[in-house]
Amino acid sequence: MKIPILFEDDHLIVVDKPAEVLTVPDRHDPEAPNLKQLLSDRYGTIIPVHRLDKPTSGVLVFARTPEAHRGLSMQFEAREVEKVYLALVDGVPDPEEGEIDEPIAPHPSKVGRMLVTNRGGKFARTDYKVMEALGKFSLLGVQIFTGRTHQIRVHLAYLGHPLIVDPFYGKRTEFLLSEIKGKRYNKGKHEEERPLLSRVPLHAARLGFTHPMTEEWKDFEVELPKDMRAMVKQLGKLG
């Protein structure tokens, strides 16, 4: 598997994570491909600093030494790291720019899911801005200042604008072209419609932090992956 390397030195490695690849080994399927193992095979010691969910693509940093790991972890805990995402959502938020400051906790009855709640919820802050209105949908720029599980997905669903594909918090498990084309969509009699998008459309577009050893500010930005670019193009064309 080809993993785009954005930066590497003796202390850390920054990569552009492909969608549908695990950050670290899965407890239930340790043989499943994951970045930690793939990078360890090539570079030796690799220490995860933060994670991106399996379907999420984008910028991810790993430490190569305990000292670098300690320095980066302290920045994440102190909320000194700049984390900006791009997300495709249902609807166009009004106002088009705002802040969601709502606590998040594990769902009491649905394993693996989170929800906004004051009962045991931990502080979470998400800022959003409409980057492009696409008819009944929109592309948002999202900056998070905390790192709660599923934070962006939970907060945007709470706002009333879930990701256009999200089996946990949204309306769909996949996005079909027929939904936006309606009666204009034509397919062959025995043809099965293939989804335009079948993963959570969330992309870690930018990551900024202070290099733990050189104290130099490092800033990395990557464009939308092919599947999300195609989705934006289709929604813009038909919206």
C-alpha positions in Angstrom: 0.0 0.0 0.0 1.4 3.4 -1.0 1.3 5.9 1.9 2.1 9.5 0.8 4.8 10.9 3.1 4.5 14.6 3.7 7.4 15.0 6.0 10.0 12.9 7.8 13.0 13.3 10.0 14.6 11.4 12.9 11.8 12.5 15.3 8.5 12.3 13.4 6.7 11.3 10.2 3.7 13.1 8.7 1.5 11.2 6.2 -1.6 11.8 4.1 -3.8 8.9 5.4 -5.9 7.2 2.7 -9.6 6.7 3.5 -10.6 3.2 4.9 -7.2 2.5 6.4 -6.8 2.0 10.1 -4.5 4.3 12.1 -3.5 1.6 14.6 -4.2 -2.2 14.8 -7.8 -3.3 15.3 -8.4 -5.1 18.6 -10.8 -7.6 16.9 -8.8 -8.0 13.6 -5.1 -7.3 14.3 -4.1 -8.5 10.8 -6.1 -5.7 9.1 -3.8 -3.2 7.3 -3.0 -0.2 9.6 -0.6 2.7 9.3 1.3 2.0 12.5 2.3 -1.4 11.2 2.9 -0.3 7.6 5.2 2.5 8.8 6.9 0.4 11.4 7.9 -2.2 8.8 9.6 0.6 6.9 10.9 3.0 9.5 11.2 1.0 12.8 9.8 2.5 15.9 6.5 4.3 15.2 4.5 5.8 18.1 0.9 7.1 17.4 0.2 10.6 18.7 -3.4 11.0 17.6 -5.8 9.0 15.4 -8.2 9.5 12.5 -11.2 7.2 12.2 -10.9 4.4 9.5 -13.1 6.2 6.9 -11.4 9.6 7.5 -8.6 10.7 5.2 -5.9 13.4 5.6 -3.0 14.6 7.6 -1.7 12.4 10.5 1.5 12.7 12.5 3.5 9.8 14.2 6.4 10.1 16.5 9.6 8.2 16.1 11.0 8.7 19.5 9.5 8.8 23.1 10.8 12.4 23.4 9.0 13.5 20.3 5.9 11.6 21.3 5.9 13.4 24.7 6.3 16.8 23.1 3.5 16.3 20.6 1.1 14.7 23.1 1.5 17.7 25.4 0.6 20.0 22.5 -2.5 18.0 21.7 -3.6 18.0 25.4 -3.0 21.7 25.7 -5.0 22.3 22.5 -2.1 24.0 20.8 -2.4 22.0 17.6 -4.3 23.4 14.6 -6.7 20.8 13.2 -8.9 21.7 10.2 -11.2 19.3 8.4 -13.4 19.4 5.3 -16.8 17.8 5.5 -19.7 17.2 3.1 -23.0 17.7 4.9 -26.8 17.7 4.3 -28.2 21.2 3.9 -26.5 24.6 4.3 -26.1 25.8 7.9 -27.6 29.2 8.8 -25.7 31.1 9.9 -23.0 30.0 7.5 -20.3 30.3 10.2 -20.5 29.4 13.8 -19.3 27.6 16.9 -20.7 24.4 18.5 -19.8 24.2 22.2 -21.6 21.1 23.5 -20.4 18.3 25.7 -20.0 14.8 24.3 -20.2 11.4 26.0 -20.6 7.7 25.0 -24.1 6.7 24.1 -25.7 4.8 27.0 -27.2 2.0 24.9 -25.5 2.1 21.5 -22.0 0.7 21.7 -19.4 2.7 19.8 -21.5 5.7 19.4 -21.4 9.1 21.0 -24.0 11.8 21.7 -24.3 15.4 23.0 -25.3 15.3 26.6 -24.7 17.2 29.9 -24.8 13.9 31.8 -21.1 13.0 32.0 -20.3 14.7 28.7 -16.8 16.2 28.2 -16.2 19.7 26.9 -16.0 19.8 23.1 -15.7 22.7 20.7 -16.2 22.7 17.0 -16.1 25.8 14.7 -17.6 25.5 11.2 -17.8 27.7 8.0 -19.6 27.0 4.7 -16.9 26.8 2.1 -19.3 26.0 -0.8 -23.0 25.7 -1.0 -24.1 22.8 -3.2 -27.8 23.0 -3.6 -29.3 20.9 -0.8 -25.8 20.1 0.5 -22.6 22.0 1.4 -18.9 21.6 1.9 -17.8 22.8 5.3 -14.5 23.8 6.7 -14.4 22.6 10.3 -11.8 23.4 13.0 -11.8 21.4 16.2 -10.2 22.5 19.5 -10.8 19.2 21.3 -10.4 15.6 20.2 -13.5 13.7 21.4 -14.5 10.5 19.6 -16.6 11.2 16.5 -16.6 14.9 17.6 -17.2 16.4 14.1 -19.8 13.8 13.2 -21.7 14.2 16.5 -21.6 18.0 16.5 -22.7 18.5 12.9 -25.6 16.0 13.4 -26.6 18.0 16.5 -26.5 21.1 14.4 -29.0 19.5 12.0 -26.4 19.0 9.2 -25.0 15.5 9.4 -22.4 14.2 7.0 -24.1 13.1 3.8 -22.9 9.5 4.4 -22.8 8.4 8.1 -24.2 5.1 9.3 -24.1 6.3 12.9 -25.3 9.9 12.9 -26.7 10.6 9.4 -29.4 9.6 7.0 -27.5 7.3 4.6 -25.0 4.5 4.5 -24.1 5.4 0.9 -24.9 8.2 -1.5 -26.7 7.4 -4.8 -26.8 9.7 -7.8 -30.5 8.9 -8.3 -31.2 10.8 -5.1 -30.3 14.1 -6.6 -31.2 13.3 -10.2 -34.7 11.9 -9.4 -36.7 11.1 -12.5 -33.8 12.3 -14.6 -31.8 9.3 -13.5 -31.8 6.5 -16.1 -30.2 3.1 -15.7 -30.4 -0.1 -17.6 -33.2 -2.6 -16.8 -30.8 -5.1 -15.1 -28.2 -2.5 -14.0 -27.5 -2.1 -10.3 -26.8 1.5 -9.3 -23.3 2.0 -7.8 -23.0 4.6 -5.0 -21.2 7.8 -5.7 -19.9 7.7 -2.2 -19.9 4.9 0.4 -17.8 6.3 3.2 -18.0 9.1 5.8 -16.9 12.2 3.8 -14.5 13.7 6.3 -11.0 14.8 5.4 -8.3 16.1 7.7 -7.2 18.9 5.4 -4.7 20.7 7.6 -2.5 20.0 10.7 -0.2 22.6 12.4 2.0 22.0 15.4 5.4 23.0 16.9 8.1 20.5 16.1 8.8 19.0 19.5 12.6 19.1 19.0 13.4 22.0 16.7 10.5 24.2 18.1 9.8 25.2 14.5 6.1 25.6 13.5 5.1 23.0 11.0 2.0 23.3 8.9 0.7 20.6 6.5 -2.2 20.9 4.1 -3.6 18.3 1.6 -6.3 18.6 -1.0 -9.5 16.6 -1.0 -9.1 13.0 -2.1 -10.5 11.9 -5.4 -13.8 10.5 -4.1 -14.8 13.7 -2.2 -13.7 15.9 -5.1 -15.9 13.9 -7.5 -18.8 14.2 -5.0 -18.4 18.0 -4.8 -18.3 18.3 -8.6 -21.5 16.2 -9.0 -23.4 18.1 -6.2 -22.3 21.4 -7.7 -23.3 20.4 -11.2 -26.8 19.2 -10.1 -27.4 21.4 -7.1 
